[in-house]
Amino acid sequence: MSQLLIATLVLLLSACQSNPKTKAAPDKTDADAPKLTKPVVRKIWVPPQIEDDGKVFRDGHYKYLLERESVWSR
C-alpha cells in the first residue's frame, strides 16, 4: 500500500513540474509602440426626482458622459 502511495506521489510531482518557456525577443522595443491616450469623462450628479404625479421615485445617481475617446498617439 505504501509503495503505491509513493509511486502515485512521484507521478503527481513529476507531472506538476514544467520547464519555463523562453519567449522570443521582440523585433521592436516598447518605446517604438504607439501610446493610447486617456479618455475624458465627465461625471454629472442627477438629483432624485418624483415623477408621474408622485407615483414614481427615481433615486439620485451619477451619469457619466464620454467627452473624448481614447486615441492612438506617437
HELIX and SHEET records of a PDB file:
HELIX    1   1 SER A    2  CYS A   16  1                                  15    
HELIX    2   2 ASP A   30  ASP A   32  5                                   3    
SHEET    1   A 2 LYS A  35  LEU A  36  0                                        
SHEET    2   A 2 TRP A  72  SER A  73 -1                                        
SHEET    1   B 2 VAL A  40  VAL A  46  0                                        
SHEET    2   B 2 HIS A  61  ARG A  68 -1                                        
SHEET    1   C 2 GLN A  49  GLU A  51  0                                        
SHEET    2   C 2 VAL A  56  ARG A  58 -1                                        
END                                                                             
